Amino acid sequence: MKPAKRPPLSARDRLLLLVLPGALVLMIYAVFINPGHNSALSKARTQLEQARKQAGSGVASTAALSADLTRLKQDLEKVQRESEALKQGGDALQRAKSVTQVGDLLRKHGLVVVEEGPAGAAGAIAPANRRGAAPNATSSPVWAIRFLGTWPGVQATLQAMPDVADLTCFPLGLTMQESAQGNSVHEWTLHLRL
């Protein structure tokens, strides 16, 4: 006995299926996986305040405090620059490097990249920018990568993303189209915020 055929999804339902998981992934990423920039900024400020207190109490020598203060100010400026670069999407070269790193990470976990490019208005890859196009300063801040693979490979890739050095993009959403053959290899689309 075959199960009853599901009615087709409305445009609103398809939009919710894309937006809600994307928002959930973004919240999880921001809260648990990559809270580093705000914590690094507050840590640098705390160290700066501690150095100022030590200087006032005369505990350490003036030269040592001056060196510590200079180092902490440089650390604070570096964290602020990195935070600002992430807010603005970084430069075109860094975005291109991030897209390449994500593609390499997908291949490392046994996933096959089918196409990639700037995401259009509906979230699909824009037809004029197919596989091989590197993001530039005028491209969309959302990059879509369509690939084939299994859930364990996708899960391993997403878990490995925070460990990649200098990766300045983060996942916005992940969609899956089930395989027509009924096997475990599915078509996935990963949307990244550059």
Helices and strands as residue ranges (DSSP letters): H 11-28, I 29-33, H 36-57, H 62-88, H 92-108, E 112-118, E 142-149, H 151-160, G 161-163, E 170-177, E 186-193
